[in-house]
């Protein structure tokens, strides 16, 4: 688990990563506040749009279909993929993800 206490640094790291994948539609104030809608936009882009082959691979390898899902089901599927395919446990629960706050933990994802 990553340490806490450096929200600005996590935000800068994410900003760098988002530039690398050419994701530009970001409201950093919303990320700083832990707004789930802003994080969802990023995850939708990463898991669906950035590399369609990646989404197909997740579907084939771990039966994780991200298309046509409600936000809740999308996050359920994303957490399943992270857990089963990448052996990663997100630092926030699904319930915490959908409330504003927990910004630092969400940025660690």
C-alpha positions, 0 to 999 in steps of 0.5 A: 500500500502506498503512503498517504499525505502527498495529494499534490504529488499523486495529482502530478503523477496522474497528470503525467500519465494522462498526458502520455495516453493523450487524455486531455479532458480533465478537471483537476479540481474535481480529482483533487476533491475526489469526485467519482465522475471525473475518475469514471471518465478516466477509467472509461477512457483507459478500459474502453477507448485508449486501446480496444485490444486491451478491452478485448484481451480482458474480455477474453482472459477474465470475462470482463466486458466493460461495454454497455454497463452502468457506472456501478457495473462498470466499476464492479467489472473494473475491480474484478479485472484488477483483482483477478487479472492484475492481482491488485486490490484498489485502495478504496472500496466500491462504495467509497469510490462513488462518494466524493472524497477519498481523493488521495486513495483514488489517485493512488489507483 
